[in-house]
Amino acid sequence: MAKVVNDWLPKDTVYGQRYYEAPDGYWLQSTVVLMGTDRTSIHKPEYCLTGQGFQVSSIERDTVEISQPHRYELPVVKMTLSREATSQDGQRIKQSALFVYWFVADDQLTADHNERMLWMARDQVTRGLLQRWAYVSCFTVFHPGQERAVYSRMRDWISASVPEFQIATRPSGALARLPE
C-alpha cells in the first residue's frame, strides 16, 4: 500500500490490494477497503482518481453475473477514465482506464454510494449497529479504443473471483430487510 494511502486512511481501516497479470500482458488491480469505526475510510472514487490525474469520461451502472454459491446479479459502477501520461521513452501518450466498484457488508450489497450511506444510518439508528462496509474495486489502464474487450475481461475476472472472497449475495434494490 502506498504511504500516502496509509497516512490518509483512518488507522482502523483494513486495506488489501492485489495485482493480477495474464500471460498476454492484460492486468488489473483489485482493492478492498474495509472501514473501521471511522466511516471516512470509504469515499467516492472521484477523489482518488482525479488526484492521480484521471478525468472521468463516463459513469455507468451495470451488473455482473455471479454463479456461486447461487446465481445472482452483482451491482457495479463502471467508470471510464482518461489521462495523458509520459511513456518510458518520454513521449506524451493518452491512456484510458476502467474503474469498477461496489460495496458490501454482511447481508447488504449495493453499488450506490448514497444507498450504502442510507443503510449505514438506518442500521445505526434502528439497531445501534455500525456495519463494517467494504469497498471493492477493480482497476486497469489500457490503450484507447479497447474499452469493450478490456471490460469483458474484467467482468469475467469479477465473476470468477467474487465467490472466492465475498459471502454476501443479496442483490441491491429496496432496503435490505432488518432481522426480526
C-alpha positions, 0 to 999 in steps of 0.5 A: 500500500502506498504511504500516502494511502496509509497516512490518509486512511483512518488507522482502523481501516483494513486495506488489501490490494492485489495485482493480477497479470495474464500471460498476454500482458492484460492486468488489473488491480483489485482493492478492498477497503474495509472501514473501521469505526471511522466511516471516512475510510470509504469515499467516492472514487472521484477523489482518488482518481482525479488526484492521480490525474484521471478525468472521468469520461463516463459513469455507468451502472451495470451488473455482473453475473455471479454463479456461486454459491447461487446465481445472482446479479452483482451491482457495479459502477463502471467508470471510464477514465482518461489521462495523458501520461509520459511513456518510458521513452518520454513521449506524451501518450493518452491512456484510458482506464476502467474503474469498477466498484461496489460495496458490501457488508454482511447481508447488504450489497449495493453499488450506490454510494448514497444507498450504502450511506442510507443503510449505514444510518438506518442500521445505526439508528434502528439497531445501534449497529455500525456495519463494517462496509467494504469497498471493492474495486477493480482497476486497469489502464489500457490503450484507447479504443479497447474499452469493450474487450478490456471490460469483458475481461474484467467482468469475467475476472469479477465473476470468477473471483467474487465467490472466492472472497465475498459471502454476501449475495443479496442483490441491491434494490429496496432496503435490505430487510432488518432481522426480526 
